[in-house]
Amino acid sequence: MENPYNIGLDRNPANFQPLTPLGFLERTAANYPNAVAIIHGSTNVSYRAFYNRSRQLASQLARSGLGRGDTVSAMLANTPAMLECHYGVPMAGAVLHSVNTRLEAATIAYQLDHAQAKVLIVDLEFLSVAQQALALAEVSPKVIVYRDSEWEGAANVSASTDYQDYGEWIAQGDSTFAWLMPEDEWDAISINYTSGTTGDPKGVVCHHRGAYLLALGNVFTADMPKYSTYLWTLPMFHCNGWCFPWTISAICGTHVCLRQVRKEPIWRALNEHNVTHLCGAPIVMDIILSAEHETLANKVAFFTAAAPPPECTLSKMQQAGFEVTHLYGLAEVYGPAVVNEWHREWDALPEEEQAKLKARQGVKYLPLEDLDVLNPETMSPVPADGKTLGEVMFRGNVVMKGYFKNPAATQSAFDGGWFHSGDLAVKHPDGYIQLKDRSKDIIISGGENISSIEIEDVLYKHPAVAVVAVVASPDDKWGEVPYAFVECCEAQSATEQELKDWCSQHVAGFKVPKHVSFTSIPRTPTGKIQKFQLREQVKQKLK
């Protein structure tokens, strides 16, 4: 029987419009045109100017022949131009490809070719690497060079006259350009590439609907009131800055751009602009805390992803005036989609119990429909006992469209109607999930599964340990054994035997690292530890 409430009640332009975050900027510019949208050095940009420049960018892309489904690559630092790209590119119907500015030329060339880039907007600082990439690439995108006055080296570098200057190019655009709404909210708004540690990088395609929902989800998750001030310590090229370029416009907030993540400019911005929120990997916390005797006059919300911060780091951040919240997610879910929601009654618990609770990844974001830990073979939920391992899986509107031009990987990722994260976790009785490892990082020793995260958590509690990563090392007897890489805190040290003895006091004997190396641990630009490099180091050491 047909639902009577569907009869004669069809969608039409009056009652249905595709969801898109682009309207956030239009609304705020109309209602608060003089409010400060962007602060960059000594420059303040109003919402009226921000909206107009975004429309000028869109009009210039359209004049260059770009339309729906074309790709614009942006190789930019956290600058006003990068914010303009998050609006102006999709306003032209195009798809934004944010390039990791620390990649080597060959990988950039691969991405430009794979995404079929028609335009490349590149910061002058990164032009040399971009030119190397273009020499390797098959595509020949139109190159627009952005000269940032806040870059210290700008005066000493000149761009080829073959390239157009971003400022001059934008100035020629139409600030009244009738920008394009997506034809369908399922239309792509961005493509972001995975790290490619197990082969070629995969292009994660995100849609307008998901960007809209996660951007608003950030408001609730981060408890962001109107007029919040957001400091850009998280790279905007990383998962579109977790959708915060769109979030801040929705609440008439202020973006404080930060070209380089260094302690002096961070603290200067915090104090001068009354920053209320910022995001970053645990390494950003280390940078913040490296400034001695700095404290905040008011609480600042800090959101971090990746591995749970060490207990000592959380304590120091709290003393300095930061309220840290732990998030978890992936590029495939637009950034973070899981949050460690804190309960007020937990404040009364002993610090050790609080630390255990803070180590958990948590529960789903408001705009995420389903989050669970499933047995990947049976696709059934694991018991909520805090012990049984399963794979973290997501389902809902903030899950990617799929991997660009990679149907096999897309099908595999969505097998069984869930997005498979590849992360292994347990589910606690209260429903909170806690990561135990990546599936590829589990150490199988004598038939027993060993969580590298469990060993890392133990080592982080040692007072001399600043950073640690544990990987599998081949072993003739056990198959695999744990191998720990350690960075010590400044002015502190430890010996291999000391750390082994420390582990012996807290974990079973078979989990104690057989080897401990003291070395600099490789990280991505967003602070994630690159374990694939450490595994390669282990192979070289054992040759």
PLY file of the C-alpha trace (Angstrom):
ply
format ascii 1.0
element vertex 543
property float x
property float y
property float z
element edge 542
property int vertex1
property int vertex2
end_header
0.00 0.00 0.00
1.36 3.39 -0.96
2.08 5.78 1.90
-0.76 8.34 1.75
1.59 11.10 2.88
3.58 10.65 -0.35
0.63 11.12 -2.68
0.73 14.49 -4.43
3.40 15.77 -2.03
6.43 15.75 -4.30
9.74 17.50 -3.98
9.94 20.86 -5.71
12.22 23.92 -5.59
10.07 25.44 -2.87
10.44 22.56 -0.41
13.71 20.86 -1.30
17.23 22.14 -1.92
20.47 20.15 -1.94
22.41 20.49 1.30
25.71 22.34 0.88
27.97 24.25 3.29
28.44 27.03 0.71
25.32 28.77 1.95
26.88 29.30 5.38
29.17 31.99 3.98
26.40 33.63 1.96
24.15 33.88 5.03
26.77 35.27 7.38
28.01 37.78 4.79
24.43 39.02 4.36
23.66 39.28 8.07
27.07 40.24 9.50
28.94 41.82 6.55
31.37 43.79 8.73
32.20 40.98 11.16
35.82 39.82 11.03
35.99 36.55 9.10
39.77 36.10 8.75
42.81 37.38 10.60
46.16 36.83 8.89
49.08 38.70 10.38
48.12 42.37 10.40
45.31 41.82 7.86
41.65 41.56 8.85
39.11 40.37 6.27
35.39 41.03 6.75
32.69 38.52 5.87
31.56 40.77 3.02
35.08 40.70 1.54
35.49 36.97 2.17
32.25 36.21 0.32
33.05 38.59 -2.53
36.55 37.15 -3.04
35.17 33.60 -3.04
32.70 34.60 -5.76
35.49 36.30 -7.70
37.48 33.07 -7.55
34.47 31.08 -8.75
33.89 33.51 -11.63
37.52 33.31 -12.72
37.41 29.52 -12.71
34.26 29.63 -14.82
35.91 32.08 -17.26
38.81 29.62 -17.49
36.40 27.01 -18.77
35.93 24.97 -15.59
32.56 23.57 -14.70
30.86 20.80 -12.79
33.13 17.92 -11.94
36.39 19.59 -12.91
39.24 19.49 -10.39
41.11 22.43 -8.90
44.24 21.52 -6.95
45.37 23.83 -4.15
48.88 23.58 -2.73
48.60 26.22 -0.02
49.46 26.85 3.61
46.82 27.88 6.17
46.18 31.22 4.50
43.15 33.28 3.38
43.58 31.88 -0.14
43.03 28.34 1.15
39.81 29.42 2.86
38.68 31.12 -0.35
39.33 27.87 -2.24
37.02 25.96 0.09
34.18 28.17 -1.11
35.16 29.55 -4.51
36.09 26.20 -6.07
32.79 24.40 -5.31
30.90 27.65 -6.09
32.08 27.11 -9.67
30.78 23.53 -9.54
34.35 22.24 -9.39
35.95 19.80 -6.92
38.67 20.91 -4.50
41.85 18.82 -4.28
43.91 20.00 -1.29
47.54 18.97 -1.72
49.69 18.05 1.26
52.40 20.70 1.08
55.09 18.37 2.40
54.79 15.70 -0.25
57.55 14.96 -2.72
57.17 15.84 -6.41
56.44 12.29 -7.64
53.46 11.83 -5.31
52.08 15.27 -6.16
52.40 14.45 -9.88
50.50 11.20 -9.33
47.68 13.05 -7.57
47.46 15.78 -10.22
47.18 13.14 -12.94
44.77 10.92 -11.04
42.47 13.84 -10.14
42.82 15.28 -13.66
43.61 18.75 -12.31
42.59 21.63 -14.60
43.94 24.41 -12.36
46.71 24.44 -9.75
46.75 27.26 -7.19
50.12 27.11 -5.46
51.82 29.11 -2.75
55.06 30.72 -3.89
56.95 28.85 -1.16
55.96 25.50 -2.71
56.29 26.52 -6.35
59.65 24.83 -6.87
58.31 21.41 -5.78
55.12 22.02 -7.79
57.20 22.71 -10.91
59.09 19.44 -10.39
55.73 17.66 -10.08
54.38 19.32 -13.21
57.46 18.17 -15.12
56.59 14.59 -14.15
52.83 14.85 -14.62
50.87 14.18 -17.79
48.31 16.91 -17.08
49.12 20.57 -17.72
46.89 22.58 -15.40
46.63 26.36 -15.47
49.02 27.56 -12.70
48.08 30.44 -10.40
50.72 31.55 -7.87
49.74 32.92 -4.47
52.23 35.29 -2.86
51.63 35.40 0.89
52.93 38.55 2.57
53.31 36.60 5.82
55.87 34.23 4.28
59.29 35.46 5.33
60.92 34.30 2.09
58.44 35.95 -0.27
60.65 38.97 -0.99
63.52 36.75 -2.13
61.61 34.60 -4.60
60.08 35.59 -7.91
57.59 33.51 -9.87
57.86 32.99 -13.60
55.94 35.48 -15.70
54.37 32.42 -17.34
52.17 32.12 -14.26
49.40 34.42 -13.16
49.47 36.08 -9.77
46.59 34.96 -7.56
45.87 38.45 -6.19
45.78 40.04 -9.62
43.78 37.16 -11.06
41.16 37.30 -8.29
40.83 41.08 -8.69
39.61 40.53 -12.26
36.76 38.32 -11.05
33.08 39.18 -10.63
32.14 39.70 -6.97
28.44 39.38 -7.94
28.96 36.05 -9.72
25.86 33.84 -9.51
27.58 30.83 -8.04
26.38 27.30 -8.64
24.47 25.24 -6.13
25.18 21.52 -6.50
22.69 19.82 -8.80
22.54 17.06 -6.21
23.83 17.09 -2.64
25.57 13.82 -3.57
27.80 15.83 -5.94
31.49 15.82 -5.01
32.81 18.85 -3.12
36.36 17.61 -2.53
38.85 14.84 -3.16
41.49 14.09 -0.52
44.23 11.54 -0.90
45.19 8.92 1.65
48.80 8.58 2.74
49.47 5.73 0.33
51.56 3.68 2.76
50.46 0.42 1.13
50.57 1.44 -2.54
49.34 4.37 -4.58
47.33 6.96 -2.63
43.56 6.56 -2.89
41.37 9.55 -3.72
38.65 9.91 -1.08
35.63 11.64 -2.65
33.44 13.69 -0.29
30.02 15.17 -1.14
28.22 18.41 -0.30
25.74 16.67 2.01
28.44 15.12 4.16
30.44 18.36 4.34
27.29 20.25 5.40
26.43 17.74 8.11
29.91 17.33 9.57
30.48 21.10 9.54
27.35 21.54 11.68
28.28 18.49 13.73
31.50 20.29 14.68
29.44 23.09 16.24
27.78 20.65 18.65
30.83 18.47 19.27
33.12 21.44 19.95
30.42 23.36 21.83
31.06 26.41 19.65
28.98 29.53 20.36
28.47 32.33 17.86
31.56 34.53 17.32
34.02 31.77 18.34
37.63 32.35 17.31
39.38 29.40 15.71
43.18 29.13 15.41
44.44 27.19 12.39
47.07 24.80 13.75
45.50 21.86 11.87
46.50 21.84 8.18
43.55 22.72 5.96
44.88 20.21 3.43
44.15 17.46 5.96
40.55 16.25 5.41
39.56 19.81 4.48
40.60 20.93 7.94
38.02 18.53 9.44
35.34 20.70 7.74
36.09 23.67 10.03
36.55 26.04 7.03
32.78 25.68 6.61
31.92 25.39 10.32
33.33 28.78 11.28
31.21 30.62 8.71
28.06 28.97 10.05
28.58 30.59 13.48
29.99 33.94 12.28
33.31 32.93 13.78
36.78 34.23 13.07
39.53 32.23 11.35
42.99 33.05 12.67
45.37 31.80 10.00
48.75 30.47 11.04
51.27 29.79 8.32
53.64 27.77 10.48
52.92 25.80 13.62
55.53 27.23 15.99
55.24 28.02 19.67
55.82 31.79 19.42
53.13 32.57 16.82
50.71 30.13 18.49
50.96 31.83 21.87
50.93 35.28 20.30
47.70 34.45 18.47
46.14 32.86 21.54
46.73 35.96 23.62
46.11 38.67 21.01
42.95 37.30 19.43
41.19 35.59 22.37
41.20 32.24 20.62
38.49 29.87 21.84
39.13 26.69 19.81
41.92 24.90 17.95
42.68 21.41 16.69
45.82 19.39 16.12
47.74 16.19 16.55
49.42 15.42 19.89
52.66 16.88 18.52
50.97 20.31 18.46
50.45 19.99 22.21
54.16 19.31 22.62
54.92 22.48 20.63
52.53 24.51 22.77
53.96 23.17 26.01
57.55 23.82 24.91
56.97 27.51 25.65
57.96 27.80 29.29
55.74 29.58 31.81
53.03 30.40 29.26
49.46 30.11 30.55
46.08 31.27 29.30
43.81 33.82 30.91
40.74 31.77 29.89
40.03 28.17 28.94
40.71 27.19 25.32
39.19 24.06 23.78
41.78 21.83 22.08
40.65 18.90 19.94
43.14 16.19 19.11
43.03 13.01 17.08
45.42 10.11 16.44
46.79 8.25 19.48
45.55 9.27 22.93
47.89 11.88 24.45
50.06 10.69 27.33
48.63 11.34 30.78
51.44 13.78 31.64
50.71 15.81 28.48
47.01 16.04 29.32
47.86 17.21 32.82
50.25 19.91 31.56
47.74 21.11 28.97
45.10 21.45 31.67
47.49 23.41 33.87
48.24 25.74 30.95
44.54 26.46 30.48
43.52 24.05 27.70
40.57 21.68 27.80
41.55 18.68 25.65
38.99 16.47 23.91
39.99 13.28 22.13
38.55 12.61 18.65
38.90 9.79 16.14
38.21 9.44 12.46
39.64 9.03 8.98
39.66 10.87 5.67
36.89 8.51 4.57
34.55 9.99 7.21
35.48 13.66 6.56
37.94 13.69 9.47
36.81 13.01 13.02
33.44 11.29 13.45
33.94 9.84 16.94
34.34 11.86 20.14
35.22 11.01 23.71
32.14 12.63 25.22
32.99 13.50 28.81
30.48 12.95 31.61
30.39 15.50 34.42
30.31 12.81 37.08
33.68 11.54 35.84
35.29 14.71 37.22
34.99 13.24 40.71
36.95 10.10 39.82
40.63 9.64 40.74
43.07 10.95 38.10
44.13 7.42 37.16
40.52 6.45 36.39
40.00 9.68 34.43
43.09 8.91 32.36
41.70 5.49 31.45
38.43 7.04 30.35
40.20 9.73 28.33
42.19 7.06 26.48
39.02 5.77 24.83
37.98 7.05 21.40
34.35 7.36 22.43
30.98 7.50 20.69
29.63 8.63 17.32
29.30 12.25 16.22
25.75 13.60 16.02
25.63 13.46 12.15
26.99 9.88 12.01
24.20 7.31 11.84
26.03 4.16 12.93
29.30 3.28 14.65
30.11 -0.20 15.88
32.84 -2.76 16.44
32.11 -5.79 14.29
33.61 -9.17 13.58
34.72 -8.60 9.95
34.09 -12.25 9.03
30.56 -12.58 10.41
29.67 -8.83 10.35
28.11 -9.24 13.80
28.81 -6.88 16.73
31.43 -8.01 19.22
30.38 -8.31 22.89
30.53 -5.01 24.79
32.98 -6.47 27.27
36.00 -4.20 26.73
38.04 -7.24 25.71
36.86 -8.79 22.43
38.62 -7.34 19.41
36.74 -6.35 16.28
36.97 -3.86 13.43
35.62 -0.33 13.76
32.97 0.29 11.13
30.96 3.36 10.13
27.69 3.91 8.33
25.89 7.13 7.46
25.88 10.46 5.66
29.38 11.49 6.66
30.98 8.50 4.97
32.73 9.16 1.65
31.20 8.52 -1.76
34.06 6.13 -2.42
37.57 6.02 -3.87
37.95 7.93 -7.14
38.42 5.65 -10.16
39.00 2.66 -7.88
35.85 0.50 -7.85
37.61 -2.53 -6.37
38.86 -0.61 -3.33
35.46 1.06 -2.95
33.61 -2.23 -3.02
36.01 -3.74 -0.49
35.70 -0.73 1.83
31.87 -0.96 1.79
31.56 -4.74 2.03
28.47 -5.74 3.98
26.95 -2.27 3.97
29.50 -0.72 6.35
32.67 1.28 5.82
35.56 -0.84 7.07
38.12 1.37 8.84
40.85 -1.24 9.22
41.18 -0.21 12.88
40.84 -2.83 15.59
39.05 -1.94 18.80
37.01 -3.15 21.74
33.61 -1.91 22.86
33.07 -1.16 26.53
29.82 -1.89 28.40
28.79 1.77 28.15
29.15 1.67 24.34
32.40 3.65 24.13
34.92 2.19 21.71
38.65 2.03 22.30
41.21 1.43 19.58
43.70 -1.33 20.10
45.54 -1.24 16.76
45.40 -1.04 13.01
44.73 -4.49 11.63
48.13 -4.40 9.93
49.85 -3.32 13.18
48.69 -6.20 15.39
51.71 -8.25 16.50
51.11 -12.00 16.39
53.61 -13.65 18.72
53.43 -17.39 19.25
49.80 -17.32 18.13
48.91 -14.56 20.62
47.66 -11.15 19.43
49.58 -8.25 20.95
48.27 -4.71 20.71
51.06 -2.27 19.92
48.92 0.50 21.47
48.80 -1.36 24.79
52.61 -1.48 24.96
52.87 2.16 23.85
50.48 3.20 26.61
52.71 1.52 29.18
55.89 3.12 27.84
54.25 6.57 27.73
53.82 6.33 31.50
57.60 6.20 31.96
58.79 9.71 32.91
61.64 9.72 30.36
59.51 8.76 27.34
58.24 11.57 25.11
57.20 9.63 21.99
56.98 5.90 21.36
55.96 3.59 18.54
55.84 -0.20 18.67
55.92 -2.43 15.58
56.33 -6.12 14.84
59.80 -7.56 14.43
60.32 -10.96 12.74
61.46 -13.67 15.17
62.60 -17.20 14.38
60.97 -18.70 17.47
57.77 -16.66 17.99
57.08 -15.46 14.46
56.86 -11.85 15.61
57.89 -9.91 18.72
57.38 -6.27 19.76
60.03 -3.74 18.75
59.85 -0.30 20.42
61.16 2.99 19.02
61.51 5.72 21.63
62.16 9.46 21.76
63.12 10.66 25.23
61.96 13.86 26.88
64.36 16.78 26.79
67.10 16.51 29.44
66.00 12.95 30.33
67.24 9.53 29.31
66.64 5.83 29.81
68.33 2.60 28.91
66.91 -0.28 26.89
66.94 -2.57 29.92
65.28 0.06 32.08
62.34 0.32 29.70
62.08 -3.45 29.36
61.96 -3.77 33.15
59.32 -1.05 33.25
57.16 -2.97 30.79
57.64 -6.21 32.74
55.94 -4.56 35.72
52.81 -3.73 33.71
52.28 -6.34 30.96
52.72 -10.06 30.45
56.21 -11.23 29.60
55.46 -12.07 25.97
54.36 -8.46 25.43
57.60 -6.90 26.62
59.55 -5.43 23.67
62.45 -7.62 22.68
64.23 -4.59 21.22
64.21 -0.89 22.12
65.79 1.72 19.85
66.27 5.37 20.79
65.79 7.42 17.65
63.83 10.18 15.95
60.39 8.80 15.02
59.10 9.70 11.53
55.75 11.48 11.36
53.39 12.77 8.70
52.77 16.56 8.44
49.69 16.06 10.61
51.69 14.35 13.36
50.77 10.72 12.72
53.60 8.28 13.28
54.67 6.50 10.09
54.97 2.93 11.28
55.62 1.61 7.78
58.97 3.43 7.87
59.75 1.92 11.27
58.92 -1.56 10.00
61.36 -0.97 7.15
64.00 0.13 9.66
63.48 -3.11 11.57
64.05 -5.12 8.39
67.30 -3.23 7.72
68.52 -3.73 11.29
67.93 -7.47 11.12
69.72 -8.01 7.81
0 1
1 2
2 3
3 4
4 5
5 6
6 7
7 8
8 9
9 10
10 11
11 12
12 13
13 14
14 15
15 16
16 17
17 18
18 19
19 20
20 21
21 22
22 23
23 24
24 25
25 26
26 27
27 28
28 29
29 30
30 31
31 32
32 33
33 34
34 35
35 36
36 37
37 38
38 39
39 40
40 41
41 42
42 43
43 44
44 45
45 46
46 47
47 48
48 49
49 50
50 51
51 52
52 53
53 54
54 55
55 56
56 57
57 58
58 59
59 60
60 61
61 62
62 63
63 64
64 65
65 66
66 67
67 68
68 69
69 70
70 71
71 72
72 73
73 74
74 75
75 76
76 77
77 78
78 79
79 80
80 81
81 82
82 83
83 84
84 85
85 86
86 87
87 88
88 89
89 90
90 91
91 92
92 93
93 94
94 95
95 96
96 97
97 98
98 99
99 100
100 101
101 102
102 103
103 104
104 105
105 106
106 107
107 108
108 109
109 110
110 111
111 112
112 113
113 114
114 115
115 116
116 117
117 118
118 119
119 120
120 121
121 122
122 123
123 124
124 125
125 126
126 127
127 128
128 129
129 130
130 131
131 132
132 133
133 134
134 135
135 136
136 137
137 138
138 139
139 140
140 141
141 142
142 143
143 144
144 145
145 146
146 147
147 148
148 149
149 150
150 151
151 152
152 153
153 154
154 155
155 156
156 157
157 158
158 159
159 160
160 161
161 162
162 163
163 164
164 165
165 166
166 167
167 168
168 169
169 170
170 171
171 172
172 173
173 174
174 175
175 176
176 177
177 178
178 179
179 180
180 181
181 182
182 183
183 184
184 185
185 186
186 187
187 188
188 189
189 190
190 191
191 192
192 193
193 194
194 195
195 196
196 197
197 198
198 199
199 200
200 201
201 202
202 203
203 204
204 205
205 206
206 207
207 208
208 209
209 210
210 211
211 212
212 213
213 214
214 215
215 216
216 217
217 218
218 219
219 220
220 221
221 222
222 223
223 224
224 225
225 226
226 227
227 228
228 229
229 230
230 231
231 232
232 233
233 234
234 235
235 236
236 237
237 238
238 239
239 240
240 241
241 242
242 243
243 244
244 245
245 246
246 247
247 248
248 249
249 250
250 251
251 252
252 253
253 254
254 255
255 256
256 257
257 258
258 259
259 260
260 261
261 262
262 263
263 264
264 265
265 266
266 267
267 268
268 269
269 270
270 271
271 272
272 273
273 274
274 275
275 276
276 277
277 278
278 279
279 280
280 281
281 282
282 283
283 284
284 285
285 286
286 287
287 288
288 289
289 290
290 291
291 292
292 293
293 294
294 295
295 296
296 297
297 298
298 299
299 300
300 301
301 302
302 303
303 304
304 305
305 306
306 307
307 308
308 309
309 310
310 311
311 312
312 313
313 314
314 315
315 316
316 317
317 318
318 319
319 320
320 321
321 322
322 323
323 324
324 325
325 326
326 327
327 328
328 329
329 330
330 331
331 332
332 333
333 334
334 335
335 336
336 337
337 338
338 339
339 340
340 341
341 342
342 343
343 344
344 345
345 346
346 347
347 348
348 349
349 350
350 351
351 352
352 353
353 354
354 355
355 356
356 357
357 358
358 359
359 360
360 361
361 362
362 363
363 364
364 365
365 366
366 367
367 368
368 369
369 370
370 371
371 372
372 373
373 374
374 375
375 376
376 377
377 378
378 379
379 380
380 381
381 382
382 383
383 384
384 385
385 386
386 387
387 388
388 389
389 390
390 391
391 392
392 393
393 394
394 395
395 396
396 397
397 398
398 399
399 400
400 401
401 402
402 403
403 404
404 405
405 406
406 407
407 408
408 409
409 410
410 411
411 412
412 413
413 414
414 415
415 416
416 417
417 418
418 419
419 420
420 421
421 422
422 423
423 424
424 425
425 426
426 427
427 428
428 429
429 430
430 431
431 432
432 433
433 434
434 435
435 436
436 437
437 438
438 439
439 440
440 441
441 442
442 443
443 444
444 445
445 446
446 447
447 448
448 449
449 450
450 451
451 452
452 453
453 454
454 455
455 456
456 457
457 458
458 459
459 460
460 461
461 462
462 463
463 464
464 465
465 466
466 467
467 468
468 469
469 470
470 471
471 472
472 473
473 474
474 475
475 476
476 477
477 478
478 479
479 480
480 481
481 482
482 483
483 484
484 485
485 486
486 487
487 488
488 489
489 490
490 491
491 492
492 493
493 494
494 495
495 496
496 497
497 498
498 499
499 500
500 501
501 502
502 503
503 504
504 505
505 506
506 507
507 508
508 509
509 510
510 511
511 512
512 513
513 514
514 515
515 516
516 517
517 518
518 519
519 520
520 521
521 522
522 523
523 524
524 525
525 526
526 527
527 528
528 529
529 530
530 531
531 532
532 533
533 534
534 535
535 536
536 537
537 538
538 539
539 540
540 541
541 542
